[in-house]
Amino acid sequence: MGRFEGKVAVVTGGARGQGRSHALALSAEGARVAVWDIANGSTTKPAFRMASAEDLQETARLIKEAGGECLPIAVDLRDSSQVRDAVDRTVSTFGGIDYLVAQQGAMPLTREVWNTDEEDWDDIIAVNLKASFLTCKYVVPKIIERGRGGAIVLTASTAGLLSFPFLVSYAVAKHGILGLGKGLANELGPYGIRCNMICPGAVDTPMVDSFAEANDIPRESMWKQFDGMDLLDAGLVAPAESTTPAVVYLLSDDARWVTGHTLVVDAGAMIKPNVGNVQ
């Protein structure tokens, strides 16, 4: 039996990238997985590419092909009515919700703060922060109803611990995720529900490619900037090797006493000195 046998997990942003990787891993551990994503394939300001319906169905196919149960739901997480509907469909199909992984995200156009369009700012805050708030707002009561604990993982970023220039809207949203998660950990402790955050470093996902495209950066140049940036010579790492094991751990009983914690998964990039080797 897997660590999540008989449990139900919701994974937002699960149509591709890190979300797909998490959904596959949770299913392999016995969870029935509801995969939520926008699934309209649109390109909107600031020109990040949304997951498509085909991406969403591919995640479901991979889970079912491996013997798991998956409920793919197309939902715009910025819309509270759509989030409520997704919750209702998930509970109606699987009987409840035990775990939540809020993985959706998008990166902005590279601009100084004073040259950032208000619409672009609002869009990035909505996808990266408001969507997680709305998901928690409507999923958390269902986890509480289970009456047997549960766990939440919110995805922030190392940008939520630092603030990278020209990406300030993204950093603001990811700082907000850490505040949201710590607050939830305090509020949910009496219910035996844990909430933790992860801060990925360089992860190989479609978001990286769409960010390069949106900012007119050659793909090869985008990838090359990650060479040598961390302590373990990891570079751009696949989710299955980097963030997914961290998510599975934080949701599992192995982390039963871990809550309100921010787990950095960046191969040591944040602490690497930029002054060269010191003998």
LOVO-633758 format. One line per 2 residues: number of its first residue (from 0); their letters; for each residue x, y, z of N, C-alpha, C. Coordinates in Angstrom, 3 decimals. Example, Ala and Ser with C-alpha at 12.3 -4.5 7.8 and 13.67 -1.06 7.14 Angstrom:
2
0) AS) 13.190/-5.690/7.800/12.300/-4.500/7.800/13.200/-3.300/7.800 ~ 12.850/-2.250/7.080/13.670/-1.060/7.140/12.900/0.030/7.870 .
# end
This chain:
279
0) MG) 0.831/-1.203/0.000/0.000/0.000/0.000/0.866/1.254/0.000 ~ 0.414/2.282/-0.721/1.132/3.529/-0.754/0.834/4.384/0.460 .
2) RF) 1.591/5.443/0.601/1.438/6.317/1.764/0.121/7.089/1.766 ~ -0.539/7.172/0.605/-1.776/7.945/0.524/-2.953/7.091/0.082 .
4) EG) -2.882/5.823/0.376/-3.950/4.892/0.000/-5.284/5.335/0.609 ~ -6.319/5.418/-0.232/-7.640/5.787/0.235/-7.841/7.272/0.446 .
6) KV) -6.845/8.075/0.151/-6.942/9.522/0.343/-7.201/10.224/-0.988 ~ -7.606/11.482/-0.894/-7.914/12.287/-2.080/-7.042/13.537/-2.057 .
8) AV) -6.389/13.802/-3.174/-5.524/14.968/-3.288/-5.987/15.863/-4.433 ~ -5.962/17.153/-4.204/-6.177/18.145/-5.257/-4.825/18.747/-5.605 .
10) VT) -4.506/18.774/-6.893/-3.266/19.399/-7.370/-3.646/20.472/-8.380 ~ -3.406/21.722/-8.027/-3.658/22.794/-8.994/-2.441/22.952/-9.897 .
12) GG) -2.671/23.457/-11.100/-1.575/23.553/-12.056/-1.067/22.183/-12.456 ~ -1.951/21.185/-12.411/-1.524/19.803/-12.601/-1.488/19.322/-14.033 .
14) AR) -1.758/20.197/-14.993/-1.804/19.752/-16.379/-0.427/19.502/-16.966 ~ 0.598/20.080/-16.358/1.945/19.923/-16.914/2.967/20.303/-15.851 .
16) GQ) 4.233/20.197/-16.172/5.306/20.663/-15.309/5.326/20.031/-13.932 ~ 5.598/20.853/-12.915/5.696/20.348/-11.547/4.378/19.756/-11.070 .
18) GR) 3.261/20.396/-11.425/1.967/19.890/-10.995/1.698/18.495/-11.510 ~ 2.002/18.254/-12.782/1.822/16.903/-13.340/2.701/15.901/-12.597 .
20) SH) 3.943/16.275/-12.355/4.861/15.389/-11.648/4.341/15.044/-10.257 ~ 3.827/16.036/-9.531/3.272/15.791/-8.200/2.064/14.860/-8.275 .
22) AL) 1.182/15.125/-9.244/-0.035/14.318/-9.381/0.305/12.858/-9.659 ~ 1.262/12.633/-10.520/1.672/11.261/-10.835/2.255/10.564/-9.614 .
24) AL) 3.058/11.278/-8.856/3.690/10.675/-7.672/2.658/10.367/-6.597 ~ 1.711/11.259/-6.375/0.684/11.017/-5.361/-0.207/9.850/-5.762 .
26) SA) -0.528/9.773/-7.042/-1.315/8.645/-7.525/-0.565/7.332/-7.335 ~ 0.726/7.341/-7.636/1.532/6.127/-7.468/1.572/5.670/-6.015 .
28) EG) 1.343/6.621/-5.083/1.323/6.294/-3.655/-0.094/5.993/-3.161 ~ -1.039/5.857/-4.097/-2.373/5.400/-3.723/-3.467/6.444/-3.672 .
30) AR) -3.126/7.724/-3.843/-4.146/8.768/-3.769/-4.999/8.800/-5.029 ~ -6.265/9.154/-4.855/-7.103/9.540/-5.984/-6.887/11.034/-6.168 .
32) VA) -6.610/11.442/-7.392/-6.116/12.793/-7.627/-7.071/13.588/-8.511 ~ -7.462/14.759/-8.021/-8.184/15.736/-8.837/-7.161/16.733/-9.352 .
34) VW) -7.033/16.811/-10.654/-6.058/17.696/-11.283/-6.797/18.902/-11.835 ~ -6.474/20.058/-11.290/-7.132/21.301/-11.700/-6.158/22.162/-12.494 .
36) DI) -6.617/22.680/-13.618/-5.791/23.618/-14.377/-6.688/24.429/-15.295 ~ -6.168/25.547/-15.795/-7.008/26.441/-16.586/-7.388/25.830/-17.929 .
38) AN) -6.474/25.105/-18.562/-6.754/24.267/-19.729/-7.440/24.989/-20.882 ~ -7.022/26.227/-21.130/-7.573/26.881/-22.319/-6.521/27.233/-23.356 .
40) GS) -5.250/26.983/-23.002/-4.175/27.175/-23.963/-3.973/28.606/-24.422 ~ -4.556/29.567/-23.748/-4.491/30.948/-24.222/-3.158/31.594/-23.887 .
42) TT) -2.852/32.612/-24.635/-1.707/33.456/-24.324/-2.245/34.836/-23.997 ~ -2.129/35.239/-22.746/-2.675/36.520/-22.305/-1.557/37.388/-21.771 .
44) KP) -1.831/38.657/-21.582/-0.830/39.502/-20.934/-0.554/38.938/-19.553 ~ 0.709/38.844/-19.132/1.912/39.221/-19.833/2.514/38.091/-20.669 .
46) AF) 1.727/37.497/-21.511/2.191/36.576/-22.554/2.709/35.242/-22.035 ~ 2.237/34.814/-20.871/2.590/33.462/-20.467/1.579/32.496/-21.077 .
48) RM) 2.047/31.343/-21.460/1.185/30.358/-22.108/0.469/29.518/-21.055 ~ -0.839/29.480/-21.142/-1.628/28.651/-20.240/-1.564/27.194/-20.689 .
50) AS) -1.811/26.287/-19.755/-1.928/24.878/-20.111/-3.163/24.679/-20.987 ~ -3.110/23.691/-21.844/-4.215/23.417/-22.755/-5.071/22.263/-22.243 .
52) AE) -6.222/22.097/-22.856/-7.083/20.956/-22.530/-6.355/19.643/-22.816 ~ -5.536/19.650/-23.868/-4.763/18.449/-24.198/-3.749/18.127/-23.105 .
54) DL) -3.121/19.170/-22.540/-2.185/18.958/-21.423/-2.912/18.304/-20.242 ~ -4.076/18.812/-19.931/-4.846/18.300/-18.799/-5.234/16.843/-19.017 .
56) QE) -5.698/16.536/-20.206/-6.097/15.157/-20.499/-4.892/14.221/-20.523 ~ -3.730/14.737/-20.917/-2.531/13.911/-20.930/-2.124/13.518/-19.504 .
58) TA) -2.233/14.444/-18.572/-1.949/14.099/-17.176/-2.902/13.006/-16.698 ~ -4.177/13.157/-17.009/-5.168/12.153/-16.606/-4.859/10.809/-17.249 .
60) RL) -4.468/10.856/-18.519/-4.156/9.593/-19.218/-2.968/8.886/-18.567 ~ -1.938/9.642/-18.230/-0.746/9.049/-17.625/-1.072/8.412/-16.274 .
62) IK) -1.913/9.079/-15.497/-2.294/8.536/-14.193/-3.108/7.259/-14.360 ~ -4.083/7.301/-15.253/-4.937/6.132/-15.462/-4.168/4.984/-16.084 .
64) EA) -3.246/5.289/-16.963/-2.422/4.262/-17.594/-1.583/3.522/-16.556 ~ -1.203/4.244/-15.498/-0.406/3.640/-14.423/-1.278/2.959/-13.369 .
66) GG) -2.597/2.933/-13.601/-3.499/2.245/-12.677/-4.131/3.124/-11.632 ~ -3.973/4.445/-11.741/-4.533/5.350/-10.746/-5.880/5.918/-11.154 .
68) EC) -6.457/6.703/-10.257/-7.728/7.381/-10.511/-7.480/8.880/-10.586 ~ -8.008/9.508/-11.637/-7.784/10.938/-11.828/-9.063/11.607/-12.296 .
70) LP) -9.331/12.772/-11.733/-10.441/13.610/-12.170/-9.860/14.912/-12.705 ~ -9.768/15.076/-14.029/-9.261/16.331/-14.585/-10.366/17.379/-14.638 .
72) IA) -10.080/18.566/-14.125/-11.079/19.640/-14.111/-10.451/20.908/-14.671 ~ -11.068/21.445/-15.714/-10.646/22.730/-16.257/-11.243/23.831/-15.399 .
74) VD) -10.404/24.650/-14.807/-10.883/25.683/-13.886/-9.920/26.866/-13.907 ~ -10.476/28.055/-13.966/-9.696/29.275/-13.810/-9.684/29.605/-12.325 .
76) LR) -8.563/29.410/-11.697/-8.462/29.553/-10.245/-8.575/30.996/-9.775 ~ -8.617/31.928/-10.696/-8.814/33.337/-10.337/-10.290/33.674/-10.172 .
78) DS) -11.155/32.710/-10.482/-12.604/32.910/-10.473/-13.210/32.071/-9.354 ~ -13.732/32.730/-8.326/-14.214/32.009/-7.142/-15.346/31.043/-7.482 .
80) SQ) -16.203/31.410/-8.403/-17.312/30.507/-8.734/-16.801/29.233/-9.389 ~ -15.779/29.345/-10.232/-15.203/28.159/-10.857/-14.477/27.287/-9.830 .
82) VR) -13.826/27.918/-8.864/-13.154/27.149/-7.812/-14.177/26.379/-6.979 ~ -15.280/27.040/-6.625/-16.333/26.360/-5.858/-16.885/25.166/-6.644 .
84) DA) -17.085/25.358/-7.933/-17.587/24.263/-8.765/-16.598/23.103/-8.809 ~ -15.305/23.421/-8.896/-14.281/22.371/-8.926/-14.260/21.590/-7.612 .
86) VD) -14.427/22.308/-6.507/-14.508/21.638/-5.203/-15.707/20.701/-5.162 ~ -16.862/21.200/-5.608/-18.078/20.384/-5.580/-17.928/19.132/-6.444 .
88) RT) -17.336/19.280/-7.624/-17.135/18.123/-8.507/-16.181/17.110/-7.891 ~ -15.140/17.618/-7.250/-14.160/16.718/-6.626/-14.793/15.931/-5.481 .
90) VS) -15.521/16.623/-4.622/-16.157/15.969/-3.479/-17.248/15.008/-3.952 ~ -17.997/15.412/-4.969/-19.046/14.548/-5.512/-18.470/13.265/-6.093 .
92) TF) -17.304/13.359/-6.707/-16.687/12.196/-7.356/-15.941/11.310/-6.372 ~ -15.162/11.943/-5.485/-14.264/11.176/-4.617/-14.710/11.119/-3.155 .
94) GG) -15.721/11.876/-2.783/-16.242/11.803/-1.423/-15.648/12.766/-0.432 ~ -14.615/13.485/-0.812/-13.984/14.434/0.104/-12.618/14.828/-0.412 .
96) ID) -11.896/15.603/0.396/-10.539/16.040/0.048/-9.672/15.935/1.297 ~ -8.485/15.346/1.135/-7.539/15.198/2.251/-6.309/16.076/2.110 .
98) YL) -5.874/16.285/0.869/-4.623/17.004/0.628/-4.812/18.041/-0.471 ~ -4.039/19.108/-0.365/-4.014/20.132/-1.402/-2.575/20.493/-1.721 .
100) VA) -2.272/20.505/-3.013/-1.000/21.041/-3.496/-1.338/22.188/-4.446 ~ -1.026/23.410/-4.039/-1.294/24.583/-4.876/-0.024/24.901/-5.659 .
102) QQ) -0.016/24.502/-6.918/1.198/24.525/-7.717/1.130/25.511/-8.891 ~ -0.037/26.071/-9.174/-0.157/26.925/-10.354/0.756/28.142/-10.246 .
104) GA) 1.166/28.648/-11.403/2.011/29.833/-11.374/2.325/30.339/-12.767 ~ 2.802/31.563/-12.837/3.235/32.169/-14.094/4.240/33.256/-13.772 .
106) MP) 5.139/33.499/-14.717/6.154/34.539/-14.535/5.847/35.725/-15.434 ~ 6.321/36.907/-15.051/5.946/38.133/-15.764/6.930/38.504/-16.867 .
108) LT) 6.588/39.538/-17.580/7.549/40.215/-18.430/8.593/40.894/-17.547 ~ 9.827/40.932/-18.006/10.890/41.569/-17.225/10.809/43.083/-17.409 .
110) RE) 10.454/43.761/-16.337/10.300/45.217/-16.352/10.696/45.779/-14.990 ~ 11.214/47.009/-14.979/11.372/47.703/-13.716/9.988/47.934/-13.116 .
112) VW) 9.937/48.087/-11.807/8.648/48.307/-11.137/7.908/49.484/-11.768 ~ 8.631/50.571/-11.998/7.964/51.778/-12.488/7.545/51.681/-13.957 .
114) NT) 8.037/50.663/-14.656/7.628/50.451/-16.045/6.693/49.254/-16.206 ~ 6.241/48.701/-15.087/5.330/47.556/-15.126/3.896/48.045/-15.312 .
116) DE) 3.210/47.499/-16.307/1.803/47.851/-16.503/0.965/47.347/-15.334 ~ -0.004/48.152/-14.948/-0.878/47.762/-13.841/-1.602/46.452/-14.150 .
118) ED) -2.028/46.282/-15.391/-2.719/45.055/-15.767/-1.812/43.840/-15.634 ~ -0.545/43.991/-16.040/0.407/42.888/-15.906/0.635/42.547/-14.434 .
120) WD) 0.777/43.581/-13.602/0.958/43.369/-12.159/-0.213/42.581/-11.588 ~ -1.422/43.031/-11.890/-2.617/42.367/-11.365/-2.704/40.917/-11.833 .
122) DI) -2.326/40.681/-13.082/-2.396/39.329/-13.639/-1.466/38.375/-12.894 ~ -0.234/38.818/-12.643/0.737/37.964/-11.951/0.331/37.722/-10.503 .
124) IA) -0.159/38.752/-9.827/-0.628/38.580/-8.444/-1.814/37.625/-8.415 ~ -2.699/37.735/-9.402/-3.890/36.884/-9.431/-3.534/35.416/-9.618 .
126) VN) -2.652/35.128/-10.560/-2.301/33.727/-10.844/-1.494/33.122/-9.706 ~ -0.540/33.862/-9.185/0.400/33.303/-8.217/-0.039/33.395/-6.764 .
128) LK) -0.922/34.347/-6.442/-1.309/34.523/-5.043/-2.817/34.412/-4.828 ~ -3.594/35.205/-5.551/-5.041/35.156/-5.348/-5.583/33.757/-5.629 .
130) AS) -5.074/33.092/-6.663/-5.553/31.751/-6.999/-5.308/30.776/-5.855 ~ -4.178/30.906/-5.180/-3.908/30.031/-4.030/-4.834/30.356/-2.865 .
132) FL) -5.081/31.643/-2.649/-6.030/32.041/-1.605/-7.411/31.452/-1.875 ~ -7.918/31.624/-3.095/-9.258/31.123/-3.405/-9.317/29.598/-3.301 .
134) TC) -8.268/28.930/-3.752/-8.235/27.474/-3.639/-8.295/27.048/-2.184 ~ -7.482/27.680/-1.341/-7.500/27.347/0.087/-8.853/27.698/0.714 .
136) KY) -9.408/28.830/0.333/-10.675/29.274/0.905/-11.766/28.222/0.752 ~ -11.806/27.566/-0.411/-12.893/26.629/-0.668/-12.510/25.163/-0.453 .
138) VV) -11.222/24.850/-0.474/-10.792/23.466/-0.236/-10.644/23.179/1.253 ~ -10.099/24.133/2.009/-9.823/23.894/3.427/-11.043/23.405/4.203 .
140) PK) -12.238/24.000/4.035/-13.387/23.477/4.784/-13.672/22.006/4.495 ~ -13.384/21.558/3.280/-13.605/20.152/2.937/-12.574/19.253/3.615 .
142) II) -11.347/19.743/3.749/-10.336/18.967/4.483/-10.723/18.876/5.955 ~ -11.209/19.987/6.509/-11.649/19.986/7.912/-12.789/18.993/8.114 .
144) ER) -13.706/18.944/7.164/-14.853/18.044/7.272/-14.436/16.576/7.380 ~ -13.295/16.229/6.824/-12.836/14.835/6.899/-12.587/14.412/8.339 .
146) GR) -12.201/15.385/9.178/-12.041/15.109/10.599/-10.894/14.185/10.928 ~ -9.909/14.108/10.058/-8.801/13.179/10.318/-7.478/13.766/9.854 .
148) GG) -7.314/15.042/10.114/-6.069/15.692/9.727/-6.063/16.034/8.261 ~ -4.912/15.956/7.659/-4.745/16.340/6.273/-3.543/17.251/6.168 .
150) AI) -3.216/17.653/4.948/-2.028/18.482/4.767/-2.141/19.301/3.487 ~ -1.444/20.432/3.495/-1.427/21.364/2.377/0.024/21.724/2.071 .
152) VL) 0.337/21.813/0.797/1.629/22.351/0.368/1.363/23.477/-0.616 ~ 1.903/24.643/-0.317/1.801/25.803/-1.204/3.158/26.039/-1.849 .
154) TA) 3.161/26.239/-3.150/4.423/26.457/-3.850/4.729/27.936/-3.946 ~ 5.844/28.323/-3.340/6.352/29.687/-3.461/7.511/29.657/-4.456 .
156) ST) 8.651/30.171/-4.070/9.819/30.234/-4.945/10.958/30.816/-4.132 ~ 12.188/30.608/-4.580/13.280/31.328/-3.935/13.089/32.840/-4.116 .
158) AG) 12.294/33.234/-5.120/11.947/34.646/-5.270/11.070/35.131/-4.130 ~ 10.481/34.215/-3.364/9.702/34.573/-2.194/10.555/34.800/-0.963 .
160) LL) 11.843/34.495/-1.074/12.778/34.721/0.019/13.745/35.855/-0.304 ~ 13.969/36.047/-1.588/14.761/37.167/-2.079/13.796/38.079/-2.832 .
162) SF) 14.289/38.882/-3.729/13.436/39.594/-4.677/14.306/39.928/-5.873 ~ 14.090/39.185/-6.942/14.926/39.352/-8.119/14.544/40.626/-8.882 .
164) PF) 15.527/41.381/-9.339/15.206/42.595/-10.094/14.475/42.267/-11.390 ~ 13.585/43.153/-11.769/12.796/43.049/-13.002/11.714/41.971/-12.943 .
166) LV) 11.589/41.303/-11.806/10.552/40.277/-11.609/9.816/40.539/-10.296 ~ 9.638/41.798/-9.956/9.167/42.148/-8.620/7.735/41.693/-8.377 .
168) SY) 6.876/41.770/-9.387/5.490/41.319/-9.177/5.459/39.847/-8.781 ~ 6.304/39.056/-9.418/6.397/37.622/-9.100/6.901/37.422/-7.671 .
170) AV) 7.929/38.174/-7.300/8.485/38.064/-5.952/7.460/38.475/-4.898 ~ 6.716/39.531/-5.156/5.688/39.980/-4.213/4.653/38.881/-3.999 .
172) AK) 4.214/38.258/-5.098/3.231/37.175/-4.993/3.788/36.002/-4.201 ~ 5.036/35.647/-4.448/5.624/34.491/-3.771/5.932/34.789/-2.304 .
174) HG) 6.283/36.028/-1.978/6.369/36.410/-0.564/5.001/36.247/0.089 ~ 3.956/36.607/-0.642/2.603/36.470/-0.117/2.221/35.033/0.154 .
176) IL) 2.690/34.114/-0.691/2.414/32.685/-0.469/2.985/32.239/0.869 ~ 4.165/32.710/1.218/4.756/32.331/2.506/3.928/32.870/3.663 .
178) GL) 3.426/34.090/3.529/2.559/34.636/4.573/1.249/33.874/4.674 ~ 0.682/33.529/3.538/-0.557/32.751/3.519/-0.350/31.396/4.195 .
180) GK) 0.733/30.732/3.851/0.984/29.399/4.407/1.231/29.408/5.906 ~ 1.995/30.375/6.385/2.264/30.448/7.827/0.980/30.770/8.599 .
182) GL) 0.161/31.646/8.020/-1.109/31.941/8.672/-2.022/30.733/8.720 ~ -2.102/29.996/7.618/-2.920/28.786/7.589/-2.417/27.744/8.581 .
184) AN) -1.104/27.606/8.691/-0.556/26.635/9.639/-1.036/26.937/11.056 ~ -1.065/28.205/11.410/-1.551/28.598/12.736/-3.043/28.323/12.889 .
186) EL) -3.825/28.665/11.876/-5.273/28.510/11.968/-5.719/27.051/11.909 ~ -4.935/26.209/11.229/-5.338/24.817/11.025/-4.738/23.846/12.031 .
188) GP) -3.782/24.336/12.827/-3.181/23.464/13.830/-4.196/22.775/14.731 ~ -5.212/23.494/15.243/-6.206/22.854/16.119/-6.996/21.732/15.442 .
190) YG) -7.007/21.716/14.127/-7.713/20.662/13.390/-6.789/19.506/13.005 ~ -5.526/19.610/13.394/-4.574/18.572/13.038/-4.178/18.600/11.576 .
192) IR) -4.390/19.736/10.927/-4.059/19.889/9.510/-2.780/20.708/9.394 ~ -1.856/20.200/8.620/-0.565/20.858/8.462/-0.524/21.653/7.159 .
194) CN) 0.239/22.746/7.165/0.445/23.540/5.956/1.909/23.937/5.875 ~ 2.537/23.587/4.774/3.941/23.915/4.552/4.114/24.525/3.167 .
196) MI) 5.259/25.146/2.965/5.562/25.798/1.700/6.864/25.257/1.142 ~ 6.968/25.197/-0.179/8.243/24.874/-0.798/8.689/26.063/-1.640 .
198) CP) 9.998/26.246/-1.692/10.597/27.295/-2.517/11.533/26.633/-3.522 ~ 11.022/26.327/-4.706/11.880/25.722/-5.727/12.910/26.721/-6.239 .
200) GA) 14.019/26.158/-6.697/14.995/26.949/-7.430/14.743/26.776/-8.920 ~ 15.742/26.310/-9.634/15.639/26.159/-11.086/15.034/24.796/-11.424 .
202) VD) 13.807/24.813/-11.923/13.104/23.577/-12.265/12.730/23.613/-13.748 ~ 12.962/22.519/-14.410/12.715/22.409/-15.849/11.225/22.206/-16.104 .
204) TP) 10.526/23.282/-16.433/9.088/23.209/-16.675/8.726/24.067/-17.886 ~ 7.522/23.875/-18.428/7.076/24.741/-19.529/7.029/26.216/-19.166 .
206) MV) 6.914/26.538/-17.871/6.895/27.940/-17.466/8.206/28.635/-17.820 ~ 9.309/27.899/-17.725/10.603/28.479/-18.087/10.634/28.811/-19.575 .
208) DS) 10.135/27.887/-20.387/10.116/28.118/-21.829/9.196/29.272/-22.201 ~ 8.012/29.335/-21.564/7.081/30.407/-21.909/7.605/31.759/-21.437 .
210) FA) 8.320/31.768/-20.305/8.937/32.997/-19.826/9.973/33.496/-20.837 ~ 10.790/32.574/-21.341/11.793/32.949/-22.346/11.127/33.492/-23.601 .
212) EA) 10.071/32.824/-24.042/9.346/33.259/-25.235/8.739/34.641/-25.038 ~ 8.092/34.842/-23.885/7.415/36.113/-23.621/8.389/37.273/-23.580 .
214) ND) 9.604/37.009/-23.107/10.592/38.067/-22.964/11.622/38.083/-24.096 ~ 11.321/37.305/-25.149/12.168/37.273/-26.341/13.606/36.899/-26.004 .
216) IP) 13.743/35.881/-25.148/15.053/35.354/-24.775/15.234/34.015/-25.484 ~ 16.312/33.816/-26.231/16.527/32.512/-26.869/16.523/31.392/-25.826 .
218) RE) 15.886/30.291/-26.160/15.759/29.178/-25.211/17.121/28.724/-24.692 ~ 18.097/28.655/-25.578/19.430/28.184/-25.173/20.057/29.148/-24.164 .
220) SM) 19.857/30.435/-24.370/20.399/31.429/-23.441/19.701/31.337/-22.093 ~ 18.389/31.091/-22.128/17.623/30.966/-20.891/18.131/29.793/-20.069 .
222) WK) 18.334/28.666/-20.713/18.800/27.482/-20.002/20.227/27.649/-19.501 ~ 21.072/28.287/-20.307/22.482/28.394/-19.968/22.723/29.196/-18.703 .
224) QF) 21.810/30.146/-18.406/22.025/30.981/-17.231/21.968/30.184/-15.926 ~ 21.406/28.975/-15.983/21.331/28.155/-14.776/22.601/27.327/-14.538 .
226) DG) 23.488/27.282/-15.520/24.724/26.519/-15.367/25.601/27.151/-14.287 ~ 26.045/26.329/-13.349/26.963/26.797/-12.321/26.355/27.682/-11.254 .
228) MD) 25.026/27.797/-11.219/24.409/28.713/-10.258/24.217/28.101/-8.877 ~ 24.343/26.757/-8.756/24.091/26.123/-7.458/25.318/25.364/-6.978 .
230) LL) 25.230/24.804/-5.780/26.370/24.128/-5.165/26.568/22.698/-5.645 ~ 25.542/22.104/-6.237/25.597/20.691/-6.607/25.676/20.470/-8.109 .
232) DA) 25.889/21.553/-8.850/25.981/21.478/-10.304/24.726/20.839/-10.896 ~ 23.579/21.222/-10.355/22.311/20.633/-10.790/21.755/21.311/-12.031 .
234) GL) 21.897/22.640/-12.093/21.303/23.363/-13.209/19.791/23.293/-13.169 ~ 19.189/23.185/-14.343/17.735/23.089/-14.448/17.336/21.635/-14.232 .
236) VA) 16.595/21.353/-13.147/16.334/19.980/-12.715/14.888/19.596/-13.004 ~ 14.663/18.356/-13.374/13.311/17.859/-13.607/12.539/17.814/-12.289 .
238) PA) 11.229/18.113/-12.314/10.432/18.102/-11.075/10.484/16.779/-10.324 ~ 10.487/15.670/-11.056/10.484/14.354/-10.410/11.721/14.137/-9.552 .
240) ES) 12.789/14.890/-9.842/14.036/14.755/-9.083/14.191/15.844/-8.032 ~ 13.395/16.897/-8.139/13.612/18.038/-7.246/12.413/18.298/-6.340 .
242) TT) 11.384/18.958/-6.841/10.305/19.382/-5.961/9.305/18.283/-5.621 ~ 9.093/17.333/-6.501/8.083/16.304/-6.218/8.412/15.485/-4.974 .
244) PA) 9.644/14.998/-4.788/9.932/14.276/-3.538/9.694/15.128/-2.297 ~ 9.939/16.423/-2.401/9.703/17.313/-1.259/8.216/17.417/-0.961 .
246) VV) 7.386/17.541/-2.001/5.942/17.628/-1.816/5.399/16.342/-1.195 ~ 5.831/15.208/-1.723/5.361/13.926/-1.199/5.735/13.783/0.269 .
248) YL) 6.947/14.159/0.618/7.372/14.097/2.023/6.499/14.979/2.909 ~ 6.281/16.230/2.506/5.542/17.169/3.349/4.085/16.767/3.528 .
250) LS) 3.503/16.086/2.556/2.130/15.618/2.705/2.039/14.342/3.547 ~ 3.109/13.573/3.586/3.068/12.250/4.204/3.193/12.309/5.724 .
252) DD) 2.917/11.168/6.350/3.058/11.063/7.804/4.511/11.147/8.249 ~ 5.443/11.003/7.321/6.854/11.192/7.671/7.091/12.611/8.176 .
254) AR) 6.252/13.544/7.748/6.374/14.944/8.167/5.257/15.324/9.131 ~ 4.817/14.372/9.954/3.640/14.597/10.799/3.816/15.745/11.783 .
256) WV) 5.063/16.068/12.146/5.290/17.167/13.080/5.868/18.402/12.382 ~ 5.746/18.438/11.073/6.275/19.578/10.310/5.117/20.424/9.804 .
258) TG) 5.031/21.657/10.279/4.006/22.576/9.777/4.507/24.015/9.896 ~ 4.039/24.865/8.986/4.494/26.247/8.964/5.918/26.389/8.474 .
260) HT) 6.430/25.336/7.835/7.834/25.299/7.435/7.988/25.676/5.966 ~ 9.085/26.352/5.648/9.425/26.679/4.265/10.626/25.840/3.857 .
262) LV) 10.411/24.937/2.923/11.468/24.031/2.471/12.038/24.536/1.152 ~ 13.305/24.902/1.171/13.976/25.382/-0.030/14.568/24.188/-0.780 .
264) VD) 14.240/24.092/-2.065/14.742/22.995/-2.907/15.452/23.633/-4.095 ~ 16.709/24.018/-3.892/17.409/24.788/-4.926/18.855/24.354/-5.125 .
266) AG) 19.202/23.159/-4.606/20.570/22.629/-4.744/21.617/23.590/-4.181 ~ 21.205/24.412/-3.227/22.149/25.319/-2.569/22.397/26.617/-3.305 .
268) AM) 21.573/26.940/-4.291/21.816/28.153/-5.079/21.752/29.419/-4.230 ~ 20.817/29.453/-3.268/20.644/30.679/-2.483/21.844/30.997/-1.598 .
270) IK) 22.569/29.962/-1.180/23.680/30.219/-0.262/25.036/30.175/-0.950 ~ 25.029/29.964/-2.252/26.312/29.894/-2.954/26.948/31.280/-3.045 .
272) PN) 28.183/31.425/-2.579/28.862/32.739/-2.706/29.119/33.049/-4.176 ~ 29.120/34.302/-4.521/29.432/34.684/-5.903/30.816/35.312/-5.998 .
274) VG) 31.712/34.939/-5.053/33.063/35.514/-5.024/34.119/34.499/-5.428 ~ 33.689/33.328/-5.920/34.650/32.307/-6.272/35.031/31.446/-5.089 .
276) NV) 35.880/30.473/-5.314/36.300/29.572/-4.239/37.283/30.265/-3.290 ~ 37.053/30.041/-2.016/37.937/30.613/-1.004/38.700/29.477/-0.346 .
278) Q) 40.021/29.520/-0.397/40.863/28.453/0.156/41.135/28.709/1.644 .
# end
